[in-house]
Amino acid sequence: MPQRDLRQALLDDLEQIEDNAALYHAGRNSAYQTVAIQLRNLLLGGERGLLLRVLPGATMHLLRPPQITEPDGPKVVTALYFDPRGSVRLGGVPGGAQLNLDFTEQVVAVGEWLDQWIYTPEVTLRGLIGATANEEVAHTEGEIAAAIEAANTMKFSGRRVQGRQLHAMAIVALGDYVVLRTRIMLAGK
């Protein structure tokens, strides 16, 4: 039986992420769904994930550590701990709000990278990708996954951000990073 060209399959998946991330950035809110499915194909399943099958020693940069600060002045009560590990741009962004993730220079194995949290300590990259691809996009569950519900507590309003959801912004930001990092690793840099 002929062998599948896994490197070409990886390149095809990267193109799917790029194309759909571009659509999302241009304003097509539903385009994050394909990004989530492709991220699942590339990253989840341990050594069965396509990225590790093609690049067994693949590494990713750690997300910026959370910026926890105590405010000066009057006591502030916070109902939700929120640190998007980067910045959320609400205005002046073509297509609507976007999440820009910040990374450190430190690289770790893909499995360790997936165990980091993304916008609250309860939501790991692995959990967000899996919940979005398996439960939301595939519509296989009757309830909203905890990883998505944690993001849905953040509501954005206004004409330029209407229809944007934090978990979708996070998926697309992760897709943008994974494509860039994978292309660099494939080029041997």
Buried (B, 14 or more C-beta within 10 A) or exposed (E): EEEEEEEEBBBEBBEBBBBBBBBBBEBBBEBBBBBBBBBBBBBBBEEEBBBBBBBEEBBBBBBBEBEEEEEEEEEEEEEEEBBBBBEBBBEEBEBBBBBBBEBEEEBBEBBEBBEBBBBBEEBBBBBBBBBBBBBBBEEEEEEBBBBBEBBEEBEBEEEBBEEBBBBBBBBBBBBBBBBEBBEEBBEEE
